[in-house]
Amino acid sequence: MKKNILLFISILFLISILSACAEKDKLADGSELVNKDEFVFAASGEFAPFSYMTNDMKMKGFDVEVGNAVAKEMGLKPVPKRLKFKGIVEGVKTGRADAAVASHTINPLRSKHVAFTTPYYYSGPQIFTRPDSKIKTADDLKGKEVAVAKGSTYADVAGKHTSNLKMYDSDITALKALDGGRHDAVITDFVTGKTARKEGFKIEGRQLIERSEQAIVIPKDNPKLVKRVNDALENLRKDGTLKKISMKYFGEDITTKPE
């Protein structure tokens, strides 16, 4: 009997600990945060120049600076958190971060699981090949070996044109493999490919397949935080902060919707 009572008390104690861990800090407007006074946002650190690791193991890049700016605009401390790209959406869903500022394209599949803010930049998947390649357009990809990043929408785009896909942990490693003589092409964000070429990768951009909108990912059950982040993004657009960050990394403004 004593053992049963002790077991019962232990279970209650464990439940109370788990409940306390799951409970989020609530702001005055009803939005919820993982930690008080902090905006914890996830990025991969694998997607230069959007997010990458420096020699002293700090995460930097366009996405990271946007996340920092959004946090400060909301009056919160920015806390970038590194997660593998393929697990970021799940990480946000399960409360490992308040949001993901990680170049996620808005699409119907993701929208079933998480909420999106207004876009903070506009991009699109582009075909990249080696300079001597005869591939020019998406029609030329049939039967060709195309490398893409795991969990990216570019994998879905590539799958429409070829069944011969090779998966990498990041777009940069896929582009490195292409530069090194592997695969026929890579499909990735046009800005990423353009930046890699500037850094010395022997690759060339071919057809820009479509346009896409990238937004911040937030749990569906936190609509007040979505509004709060949207308000912050709108202020950062109006005061020129988003444009300034974009010009720093790309030499052009990718935060304005193309006509």
C-alpha atoms as an extended CHARMM CRD file, in Angstrom:
* protein
*
       259  EXT
         1         1  MET       CA              0.0000000000        0.0000000000        0.0000000000  PROA      1               0.0000000000
         2         2  LYS       CA              2.8270000000        2.3560000000        0.9090000000  PROA      2               0.0000000000
         3         3  LYS       CA              4.5190000000        1.6130000000       -2.4040000000  PROA      3               0.0000000000
         4         4  ASN       CA              1.3220000000        2.4440000000       -4.3070000000  PROA      4               0.0000000000
         5         5  ILE       CA              0.9590000000        5.7720000000       -2.4790000000  PROA      5               0.0000000000
         6         6  LEU       CA              4.5830000000        6.6740000000       -3.1630000000  PROA      6               0.0000000000
         7         7  LEU       CA              4.1470000000        5.7420000000       -6.8430000000  PROA      7               0.0000000000
         8         8  PHE       CA              1.0060000000        7.8820000000       -7.0630000000  PROA      8               0.0000000000
         9         9  ILE       CA              2.7950000000       10.8720000000       -5.4900000000  PROA      9               0.0000000000
        10        10  SER       CA              5.7490000000       10.4170000000       -7.8570000000  PROA      10              0.0000000000
        11        11  ILE       CA              3.4400000000       10.4000000000      -10.8900000000  PROA      11              0.0000000000
        12        12  LEU       CA              1.6830000000       13.5720000000       -9.7070000000  PROA      12              0.0000000000
        13        13  PHE       CA              5.0590000000       15.2530000000       -9.1670000000  PROA      13              0.0000000000
        14        14  LEU       CA              6.2120000000       14.2700000000      -12.6580000000  PROA      14              0.0000000000
        15        15  ILE       CA              2.9860000000       15.5810000000      -14.2310000000  PROA      15              0.0000000000
        16        16  SER       CA              3.3720000000       18.9040000000      -12.4080000000  PROA      16              0.0000000000
        17        17  ILE       CA              6.9680000000       19.2510000000      -13.6820000000  PROA      17              0.0000000000
        18        18  LEU       CA              5.9400000000       18.4790000000      -17.2630000000  PROA      18              0.0000000000
        19        19  SER       CA              3.0490000000       20.9280000000      -17.0510000000  PROA      19              0.0000000000
        20        20  ALA       CA              5.3550000000       23.6430000000      -15.7790000000  PROA      20              0.0000000000
        21        21  CYS       CA              7.7910000000       22.9590000000      -18.6320000000  PROA      21              0.0000000000
        22        22  ALA       CA              5.0230000000       23.1430000000      -21.2390000000  PROA      22              0.0000000000
        23        23  GLU       CA              3.5760000000       26.3720000000      -19.8860000000  PROA      23              0.0000000000
        24        24  LYS       CA              4.6300000000       29.4310000000      -21.8560000000  PROA      24              0.0000000000
        25        25  ASP       CA              5.0370000000       33.0010000000      -20.7280000000  PROA      25              0.0000000000
        26        26  LYS       CA              2.0360000000       35.0770000000      -21.8290000000  PROA      26              0.0000000000
        27        27  LEU       CA              2.3800000000       38.7250000000      -22.8300000000  PROA      27              0.0000000000
        28        28  ALA       CA             -0.2180000000       41.4230000000      -22.2350000000  PROA      28              0.0000000000
        29        29  ASP       CA             -1.6310000000       41.0380000000      -25.7610000000  PROA      29              0.0000000000
        30        30  GLY       CA             -2.1040000000       37.2770000000      -25.3100000000  PROA      30              0.0000000000
        31        31  SER       CA              0.8690000000       36.1500000000      -27.3820000000  PROA      31              0.0000000000
        32        32  GLU       CA              2.9590000000       33.3870000000      -25.8140000000  PROA      32              0.0000000000
        33        33  LEU       CA              6.7190000000       32.9470000000      -25.5220000000  PROA      33              0.0000000000
        34        34  VAL       CA              8.9200000000       29.9870000000      -24.6600000000  PROA      34              0.0000000000
        35        35  ASN       CA             10.9600000000       32.1440000000      -22.2750000000  PROA      35              0.0000000000
        36        36  LYS       CA             10.0080000000       35.3980000000      -20.5670000000  PROA      36              0.0000000000
        37        37  ASP       CA             11.1720000000       38.5550000000      -22.3620000000  PROA      37              0.0000000000
        38        38  GLU       CA             12.8680000000       36.5450000000      -25.1360000000  PROA      38              0.0000000000
        39        39  PHE       CA             12.0900000000       35.8520000000      -28.7810000000  PROA      39              0.0000000000
        40        40  VAL       CA             13.6180000000       32.4330000000      -29.4720000000  PROA      40              0.0000000000
        41        41  PHE       CA             13.8000000000       31.9050000000      -33.2240000000  PROA      41              0.0000000000
        42        42  ALA       CA             15.2040000000       28.9830000000      -35.1560000000  PROA      42              0.0000000000
        43        43  ALA       CA             17.4610000000       29.0040000000      -38.2160000000  PROA      43              0.0000000000
        44        44  SER       CA             19.6240000000       26.2790000000      -39.7240000000  PROA      44              0.0000000000
        45        45  GLY       CA             23.0640000000       27.8800000000      -39.9130000000  PROA      45              0.0000000000
        46        46  GLU       CA             23.4580000000       25.8880000000      -43.1660000000  PROA      46              0.0000000000
        47        47  PHE       CA             22.0510000000       28.3010000000      -45.7200000000  PROA      47              0.0000000000
        48        48  ALA       CA             24.5470000000       31.0880000000      -46.4570000000  PROA      48              0.0000000000
        49        49  PRO       CA             24.0740000000       33.9930000000      -46.8090000000  PROA      49              0.0000000000
        50        50  PHE       CA             20.7070000000       33.5920000000      -45.0560000000  PROA      50              0.0000000000
        51        51  SER       CA             22.1360000000       31.8160000000      -42.0140000000  PROA      51              0.0000000000
        52        52  TYR       CA             25.6240000000       30.4320000000      -41.4600000000  PROA      52              0.0000000000
        53        53  MET       CA             28.1330000000       29.6780000000      -38.7230000000  PROA      53              0.0000000000
        54        54  THR       CA             31.1800000000       31.8750000000      -38.1480000000  PROA      54              0.0000000000
        55        55  ASN       CA             34.5810000000       30.5710000000      -37.0210000000  PROA      55              0.0000000000
        56        56  ASP       CA             33.6720000000       31.3740000000      -33.4140000000  PROA      56              0.0000000000
        57        57  MET       CA             30.4800000000       29.2810000000      -33.8090000000  PROA      57              0.0000000000
        58        58  LYS       CA             28.0690000000       32.2060000000      -33.8660000000  PROA      58              0.0000000000
        59        59  MET       CA             25.1290000000       32.1360000000      -36.2470000000  PROA      59              0.0000000000
        60        60  LYS       CA             24.8890000000       35.0700000000      -38.6230000000  PROA      60              0.0000000000
        61        61  GLY       CA             23.2180000000       35.9730000000      -41.9080000000  PROA      61              0.0000000000
        62        62  PHE       CA             20.2210000000       37.7300000000      -43.4260000000  PROA      62              0.0000000000
        63        63  ASP       CA             17.5990000000       35.5880000000      -41.6520000000  PROA      63              0.0000000000
        64        64  VAL       CA             19.3690000000       35.9630000000      -38.3240000000  PROA      64              0.0000000000
        65        65  GLU       CA             19.5350000000       39.7530000000      -38.6210000000  PROA      65              0.0000000000
        66        66  VAL       CA             15.8420000000       39.8850000000      -39.5730000000  PROA      66              0.0000000000
        67        67  GLY       CA             15.0120000000       37.7450000000      -36.5150000000  PROA      67              0.0000000000
        68        68  ASN       CA             17.1040000000       40.0100000000      -34.2930000000  PROA      68              0.0000000000
        69        69  ALA       CA             15.4020000000       43.1190000000      -35.6870000000  PROA      69              0.0000000000
        70        70  VAL       CA             11.9110000000       41.6370000000      -35.2090000000  PROA      70              0.0000000000
        71        71  ALA       CA             12.7170000000       40.7290000000      -31.6050000000  PROA      71              0.0000000000
        72        72  LYS       CA             14.0090000000       44.2090000000      -30.7890000000  PROA      72              0.0000000000
        73        73  GLU       CA             11.0090000000       45.8380000000      -32.4920000000  PROA      73              0.0000000000
        74        74  MET       CA              8.7870000000       43.7810000000      -30.1640000000  PROA      74              0.0000000000
        75        75  GLY       CA             10.8510000000       44.8480000000      -27.1390000000  PROA      75              0.0000000000
        76        76  LEU       CA             12.2540000000       41.3530000000      -26.6150000000  PROA      76              0.0000000000
        77        77  LYS       CA             15.7390000000       39.8670000000      -26.3860000000  PROA      77              0.0000000000
        78        78  PRO       CA             16.6520000000       38.0260000000      -29.6250000000  PROA      78              0.0000000000
        79        79  VAL       CA             17.7730000000       34.4270000000      -29.0770000000  PROA      79              0.0000000000
        80        80  PRO       CA             18.7800000000       32.6600000000      -32.3150000000  PROA      80              0.0000000000
        81        81  LYS       CA             18.6190000000       28.8610000000      -32.0310000000  PROA      81              0.0000000000
        82        82  ARG       CA             20.2630000000       26.4870000000      -34.4870000000  PROA      82              0.0000000000
        83        83  LEU       CA             18.1620000000       23.5620000000      -35.7310000000  PROA      83              0.0000000000
        84        84  LYS       CA             18.6010000000       21.3190000000      -38.7770000000  PROA      84              0.0000000000
        85        85  PHE       CA             16.4430000000       22.7260000000      -41.5870000000  PROA      85              0.0000000000
        86        86  LYS       CA             14.4460000000       19.5240000000      -42.0820000000  PROA      86              0.0000000000
        87        87  GLY       CA             13.4200000000       19.5840000000      -38.3890000000  PROA      87              0.0000000000
        88        88  ILE       CA             12.7400000000       23.3050000000      -37.9180000000  PROA      88              0.0000000000
        89        89  VAL       CA              8.9760000000       23.2630000000      -38.5780000000  PROA      89              0.0000000000
        90        90  GLU       CA              8.5220000000       20.3700000000      -36.1550000000  PROA      90              0.0000000000
        91        91  GLY       CA             10.7410000000       22.1750000000      -33.6410000000  PROA      91              0.0000000000
        92        92  VAL       CA              8.4640000000       25.2210000000      -33.7470000000  PROA      92              0.0000000000
        93        93  LYS       CA              5.3320000000       23.0510000000      -33.4870000000  PROA      93              0.0000000000
        94        94  THR       CA              6.6610000000       21.2960000000      -30.3810000000  PROA      94              0.0000000000
        95        95  GLY       CA              7.7510000000       24.4620000000      -28.5940000000  PROA      95              0.0000000000
        96        96  ARG       CA             11.5160000000       24.3400000000      -29.0430000000  PROA      96              0.0000000000
        97        97  ALA       CA             11.3550000000       27.8820000000      -30.4450000000  PROA      97              0.0000000000
        98        98  ASP       CA              8.8070000000       30.6910000000      -30.6520000000  PROA      98              0.0000000000
        99        99  ALA       CA              9.2820000000       30.9710000000      -34.3910000000  PROA      99              0.0000000000
       100       100  ALA       CA             11.4860000000       30.0800000000      -37.3290000000  PROA      100             0.0000000000
       101       101  VAL       CA             13.1800000000       32.8050000000      -39.3260000000  PROA      101             0.0000000000
       102       102  ALA       CA             14.6870000000       30.3630000000      -41.7760000000  PROA      102             0.0000000000
       103       103  SER       CA             13.6340000000       31.1600000000      -45.3470000000  PROA      103             0.0000000000
       104       104  HSD       CA             10.5170000000       28.9920000000      -45.3160000000  PROA      104             0.0000000000
       105       105  THR       CA              8.4200000000       29.2860000000      -48.4550000000  PROA      105             0.0000000000
       106       106  ILE       CA              4.7030000000       29.6940000000      -47.8420000000  PROA      106             0.0000000000
       107       107  ASN       CA              2.9260000000       26.6450000000      -49.2370000000  PROA      107             0.0000000000
       108       108  PRO       CA             -0.3310000000       24.7180000000      -48.5830000000  PROA      108             0.0000000000
       109       109  LEU       CA              1.3590000000       21.6630000000      -47.0360000000  PROA      109             0.0000000000
       110       110  ARG       CA              3.2380000000       23.6400000000      -44.3830000000  PROA      110             0.0000000000
       111       111  SER       CA              0.1820000000       25.8230000000      -43.7680000000  PROA      111             0.0000000000
       112       112  LYS       CA             -1.6640000000       22.7490000000      -42.4890000000  PROA      112             0.0000000000
       113       113  HSD       CA              0.7990000000       22.4780000000      -39.6030000000  PROA      113             0.0000000000
       114       114  VAL       CA              2.0290000000       26.0020000000      -38.8110000000  PROA      114             0.0000000000
       115       115  ALA       CA              1.0610000000       29.6370000000      -39.3020000000  PROA      115             0.0000000000
       116       116  PHE       CA              2.9500000000       32.0650000000      -41.5260000000  PROA      116             0.0000000000
       117       117  THR       CA              3.5010000000       35.7780000000      -41.1080000000  PROA      117             0.0000000000
       118       118  THR       CA              3.4450000000       38.1930000000      -44.0140000000  PROA      118             0.0000000000
       119       119  PRO       CA              6.4460000000       37.5880000000      -46.3300000000  PROA      119             0.0000000000
       120       120  TYR       CA              9.7110000000       39.2000000000      -45.2860000000  PROA      120             0.0000000000
       121       121  TYR       CA             11.3910000000       38.5000000000      -48.6100000000  PROA      121             0.0000000000
       122       122  TYR       CA             10.5970000000       37.2690000000      -52.1090000000  PROA      122             0.0000000000
       123       123  SER       CA             12.6240000000       34.7280000000      -53.9870000000  PROA      123             0.0000000000
       124       124  GLY       CA             12.2800000000       31.7410000000      -56.2660000000  PROA      124             0.0000000000
       125       125  PRO       CA             13.8590000000       28.4260000000      -57.2230000000  PROA      125             0.0000000000
       126       126  GLN       CA             16.4600000000       28.5650000000      -59.9760000000  PROA      126             0.0000000000
       127       127  ILE       CA             18.3290000000       25.8630000000      -61.8730000000  PROA      127             0.0000000000
       128       128  PHE       CA             22.1080000000       25.9160000000      -61.3930000000  PROA      128             0.0000000000
       129       129  THR       CA             24.5230000000       23.8810000000      -63.4970000000  PROA      129             0.0000000000
       130       130  ARG       CA             28.2020000000       23.7610000000      -64.3390000000  PROA      130             0.0000000000
       131       131  PRO       CA             29.1900000000       26.1970000000      -67.1120000000  PROA      131             0.0000000000
       132       132  ASP       CA             29.5880000000       23.4400000000      -69.7460000000  PROA      132             0.0000000000
       133       133  SER       CA             26.1160000000       21.9830000000      -69.1580000000  PROA      133             0.0000000000
       134       134  LYS       CA             23.5220000000       21.8890000000      -71.9460000000  PROA      134             0.0000000000
       135       135  ILE       CA             20.6930000000       22.2330000000      -69.4150000000  PROA      135             0.0000000000
       136       136  LYS       CA             18.8790000000       25.5240000000      -69.9240000000  PROA      136             0.0000000000
       137       137  THR       CA             15.2840000000       25.0660000000      -68.7440000000  PROA      137             0.0000000000
       138       138  ALA       CA             13.1830000000       22.8270000000      -66.5130000000  PROA      138             0.0000000000
       139       139  ASP       CA             12.2360000000       20.7450000000      -69.5750000000  PROA      139             0.0000000000
       140       140  ASP       CA             15.8890000000       19.7320000000      -69.8920000000  PROA      140             0.0000000000
       141       141  LEU       CA             15.8780000000       18.1590000000      -66.4130000000  PROA      141             0.0000000000
       142       142  LYS       CA             13.9210000000       15.0460000000      -67.4050000000  PROA      142             0.0000000000
       143       143  GLY       CA             15.9650000000       12.0110000000      -66.3510000000  PROA      143             0.0000000000
       144       144  LYS       CA             18.7910000000       14.2010000000      -65.0590000000  PROA      144             0.0000000000
       145       145  GLU       CA             20.2980000000       13.9030000000      -61.5590000000  PROA      145             0.0000000000
       146       146  VAL       CA             19.3040000000       16.9730000000      -59.5520000000  PROA      146             0.0000000000
       147       147  ALA       CA             20.5970000000       17.7570000000      -56.0540000000  PROA      147             0.0000000000
       148       148  VAL       CA             18.4400000000       19.5850000000      -53.4980000000  PROA      148             0.0000000000
       149       149  ALA       CA             18.2770000000       20.2870000000      -49.7610000000  PROA      149             0.0000000000
       150       150  LYS       CA             16.2580000000       17.9020000000      -47.5730000000  PROA      150             0.0000000000
       151       151  GLY       CA             12.9290000000       19.2920000000      -46.4210000000  PROA      151             0.0000000000
       152       152  SER       CA             13.0400000000       22.2500000000      -48.8000000000  PROA      152             0.0000000000
       153       153  THR       CA             10.2890000000       23.2340000000      -51.2200000000  PROA      153             0.0000000000
       154       154  TYR       CA             12.9600000000       23.0690000000      -53.9240000000  PROA      154             0.0000000000
       155       155  ALA       CA             12.8980000000       19.2830000000      -53.5610000000  PROA      155             0.0000000000
       156       156  ASP       CA              9.1870000000       19.4010000000      -54.4280000000  PROA      156             0.0000000000
       157       157  VAL       CA              9.8860000000       21.6580000000      -57.4090000000  PROA      157             0.0000000000
       158       158  ALA       CA             12.6710000000       19.3920000000      -58.6730000000  PROA      158             0.0000000000
       159       159  GLY       CA             10.4280000000       16.3260000000      -58.2550000000  PROA      159             0.0000000000
       160       160  LYS       CA              8.0420000000       17.7590000000      -60.8490000000  PROA      160             0.0000000000
       161       161  HSD       CA             10.7650000000       17.5740000000      -63.4960000000  PROA      161             0.0000000000
       162       162  THR       CA             12.8420000000       14.5030000000      -62.6230000000  PROA      162             0.0000000000
       163       163  SER       CA             12.6160000000       11.4500000000      -60.3680000000  PROA      163             0.0000000000
       164       164  ASN       CA             16.3990000000       11.2830000000      -60.0070000000  PROA      164             0.0000000000
       165       165  LEU       CA             16.9230000000       13.3810000000      -56.8760000000  PROA      165             0.0000000000
       166       166  LYS       CA             19.9070000000       13.5110000000      -54.5300000000  PROA      166             0.0000000000
       167       167  MET       CA             19.3230000000       14.9350000000      -51.0620000000  PROA      167             0.0000000000
       168       168  TYR       CA             21.7520000000       17.0500000000      -49.0280000000  PROA      168             0.0000000000
       169       169  ASP       CA             21.5460000000       18.5940000000      -45.5690000000  PROA      169             0.0000000000
       170       170  SER       CA             21.8690000000       22.0680000000      -47.0520000000  PROA      170             0.0000000000
       171       171  ASP       CA             21.7710000000       23.9670000000      -50.3460000000  PROA      171             0.0000000000
       172       172  ILE       CA             25.4180000000       24.9550000000      -49.9720000000  PROA      172             0.0000000000
       173       173  THR       CA             26.6340000000       21.3480000000      -49.7320000000  PROA      173             0.0000000000
       174       174  ALA       CA             24.5300000000       20.5110000000      -52.7990000000  PROA      174             0.0000000000
       175       175  LEU       CA             26.1310000000       23.4020000000      -54.7230000000  PROA      175             0.0000000000
       176       176  LYS       CA             29.6020000000       22.3300000000      -53.5400000000  PROA      176             0.0000000000
       177       177  ALA       CA             28.9290000000       18.8510000000      -54.9170000000  PROA      177             0.0000000000
       178       178  LEU       CA             27.8190000000       20.3500000000      -58.2420000000  PROA      178             0.0000000000
       179       179  ASP       CA             30.9460000000       22.5190000000      -58.3670000000  PROA      179             0.0000000000
       180       180  GLY       CA             33.0110000000       19.4040000000      -57.6570000000  PROA      180             0.0000000000
       181       181  GLY       CA             31.6240000000       17.5420000000      -60.6780000000  PROA      181             0.0000000000
       182       182  ARG       CA             28.7400000000       15.6350000000      -59.1440000000  PROA      182             0.0000000000
       183       183  HSD       CA             25.1040000000       15.6730000000      -60.3620000000  PROA      183             0.0000000000
       184       184  ASP       CA             23.6920000000       17.4450000000      -63.3970000000  PROA      184             0.0000000000
       185       185  ALA       CA             22.0640000000       20.3820000000      -61.6320000000  PROA      185             0.0000000000
       186       186  VAL       CA             20.9540000000       21.9150000000      -58.3410000000  PROA      186             0.0000000000
       187       187  ILE       CA             17.6750000000       23.6870000000      -57.7150000000  PROA      187             0.0000000000
       188       188  THR       CA             17.8730000000       26.2670000000      -54.9560000000  PROA      188             0.0000000000
       189       189  ASP       CA             17.0180000000       29.8380000000      -54.0960000000  PROA      189             0.0000000000
       190       190  PHE       CA             18.3260000000       32.1600000000      -56.8160000000  PROA      190             0.0000000000
       191       191  VAL       CA             20.0250000000       34.4210000000      -54.2490000000  PROA      191             0.0000000000
       192       192  THR       CA             21.8620000000       31.4690000000      -52.6700000000  PROA      192             0.0000000000
       193       193  GLY       CA             23.1590000000       30.2940000000      -56.0330000000  PROA      193             0.0000000000
       194       194  LYS       CA             24.1200000000       33.8030000000      -57.0680000000  PROA      194             0.0000000000
       195       195  THR       CA             26.0570000000       34.2970000000      -53.8110000000  PROA      195             0.0000000000
       196       196  ALA       CA             27.8380000000       30.9410000000      -54.1740000000  PROA      196             0.0000000000
       197       197  ARG       CA             28.9310000000       31.9260000000      -57.6840000000  PROA      197             0.0000000000
       198       198  LYS       CA             30.3390000000       35.2140000000      -56.3540000000  PROA      198             0.0000000000
       199       199  GLU       CA             32.3020000000       33.2090000000      -53.7910000000  PROA      199             0.0000000000
       200       200  GLY       CA             34.0420000000       31.2310000000      -56.5300000000  PROA      200             0.0000000000
       201       201  PHE       CA             31.7740000000       28.2460000000      -57.1830000000  PROA      201             0.0000000000
       202       202  LYS       CA             32.0610000000       27.2630000000      -60.8720000000  PROA      202             0.0000000000
       203       203  ILE       CA             28.3130000000       27.2440000000      -61.5010000000  PROA      203             0.0000000000
       204       204  GLU       CA             25.8650000000       29.1530000000      -63.6630000000  PROA      204             0.0000000000
       205       205  GLY       CA             22.2560000000       30.1230000000      -63.1270000000  PROA      205             0.0000000000
       206       206  ARG       CA             19.7610000000       28.9640000000      -65.7490000000  PROA      206             0.0000000000
       207       207  GLN       CA             15.9500000000       29.1800000000      -65.6940000000  PROA      207             0.0000000000
       208       208  LEU       CA             14.2200000000       30.8820000000      -62.7500000000  PROA      208             0.0000000000
       209       209  ILE       CA             11.3600000000       28.4170000000      -62.4280000000  PROA      209             0.0000000000
       210       210  GLU       CA              8.8710000000       30.3800000000      -60.3330000000  PROA      210             0.0000000000
       211       211  ARG       CA              8.4900000000       33.0950000000      -57.7070000000  PROA      211             0.0000000000
       212       212  SER       CA              7.9420000000       32.3750000000      -54.0140000000  PROA      212             0.0000000000
       213       213  GLU       CA              7.2300000000       34.1860000000      -50.7610000000  PROA      213             0.0000000000
       214       214  GLN       CA              9.3080000000       33.5060000000      -47.6490000000  PROA      214             0.0000000000
       215       215  ALA       CA              7.7990000000       34.1170000000      -44.2280000000  PROA      215             0.0000000000
       216       216  ILE       CA              8.3640000000       33.5740000000      -40.5130000000  PROA      216             0.0000000000
       217       217  VAL       CA              6.9030000000       30.3270000000      -39.1360000000  PROA      217             0.0000000000
       218       218  ILE       CA              4.8930000000       30.4130000000      -35.8890000000  PROA      218             0.0000000000
       219       219  PRO       CA              2.7650000000       27.7480000000      -34.1290000000  PROA      219             0.0000000000
       220       220  LYS       CA             -0.8820000000       27.7190000000      -35.2310000000  PROA      220             0.0000000000
       221       221  ASP       CA             -2.0690000000       27.9860000000      -31.6200000000  PROA      221             0.0000000000
       222       222  ASN       CA             -0.3030000000       31.3440000000      -31.1190000000  PROA      222             0.0000000000
       223       223  PRO       CA             -2.2590000000       33.7810000000      -33.3610000000  PROA      223             0.0000000000
       224       224  LYS       CA             -1.5030000000       36.7670000000      -31.1360000000  PROA      224             0.0000000000
       225       225  LEU       CA              2.2220000000       36.2540000000      -31.7070000000  PROA      225             0.0000000000
       226       226  VAL       CA              1.5920000000       36.1040000000      -35.4720000000  PROA      226             0.0000000000
       227       227  LYS       CA             -0.0730000000       39.5310000000      -35.2700000000  PROA      227             0.0000000000
       228       228  ARG       CA              2.7020000000       40.8990000000      -33.0690000000  PROA      228             0.0000000000
       229       229  VAL       CA              5.3990000000       39.7300000000      -35.4920000000  PROA      229             0.0000000000
       230       230  ASN       CA              3.4290000000       41.0440000000      -38.4880000000  PROA      230             0.0000000000
       231       231  ASP       CA              3.2110000000       44.4610000000      -36.8270000000  PROA      231             0.0000000000
       232       232  ALA       CA              6.9600000000       44.3780000000      -36.1960000000  PROA      232             0.0000000000
       233       233  LEU       CA              7.6770000000       43.4210000000      -39.8240000000  PROA      233             0.0000000000
       234       234  GLU       CA              5.4540000000       46.2290000000      -41.0950000000  PROA      234             0.0000000000
       235       235  ASN       CA              7.3310000000       48.7720000000      -38.9690000000  PROA      235             0.0000000000
       236       236  LEU       CA             10.6700000000       47.3960000000      -40.1810000000  PROA      236             0.0000000000
       237       237  ARG       CA              9.5040000000       47.7330000000      -43.7940000000  PROA      237             0.0000000000
       238       238  LYS       CA              8.3540000000       51.3000000000      -43.2750000000  PROA      238             0.0000000000
       239       239  ASP       CA             11.5140000000       52.4930000000      -41.5390000000  PROA      239             0.0000000000
       240       240  GLY       CA             13.7770000000       50.8360000000      -44.1180000000  PROA      240             0.0000000000
       241       241  THR       CA             15.3700000000       48.2780000000      -41.7720000000  PROA      241             0.0000000000
       242       242  LEU       CA             14.4730000000       45.2430000000      -43.9140000000  PROA      242             0.0000000000
       243       243  LYS       CA             15.8110000000       46.9170000000      -47.0430000000  PROA      243             0.0000000000
       244       244  LYS       CA             19.0240000000       47.8790000000      -45.2280000000  PROA      244             0.0000000000
       245       245  ILE       CA             19.6300000000       44.2800000000      -44.0970000000  PROA      245             0.0000000000
       246       246  SER       CA             18.9260000000       43.0040000000      -47.6130000000  PROA      246             0.0000000000
       247       247  MET       CA             21.3200000000       45.4970000000      -49.2180000000  PROA      247             0.0000000000
       248       248  LYS       CA             24.0220000000       44.4540000000      -46.7450000000  PROA      248             0.0000000000
       249       249  TYR       CA             23.8630000000       40.7830000000      -47.7640000000  PROA      249             0.0000000000
       250       250  PHE       CA             22.7310000000       40.8630000000      -51.3830000000  PROA      250             0.0000000000
       251       251  GLY       CA             23.3720000000       44.3230000000      -52.7860000000  PROA      251             0.0000000000
       252       252  GLU       CA             19.7050000000       44.5160000000      -53.7340000000  PROA      252             0.0000000000
       253       253  ASP       CA             16.3290000000       44.7140000000      -52.0320000000  PROA      253             0.0000000000
       254       254  ILE       CA             14.6480000000       41.2990000000      -51.9700000000  PROA      254             0.0000000000
       255       255  THR       CA             12.1580000000       42.3920000000      -49.2890000000  PROA      255             0.0000000000
       256       256  THR       CA              9.9050000000       44.2240000000      -51.7440000000  PROA      256             0.0000000000
       257       257  LYS       CA              7.3570000000       42.2150000000      -53.7350000000  PROA      257             0.0000000000
       258       258  PRO       CA              8.4280000000       42.0560000000      -57.3960000000  PROA      258             0.0000000000
       259       259  GLU       CA              5.9730000000       43.5410000000      -59.8930000000  PROA      259             0.0000000000
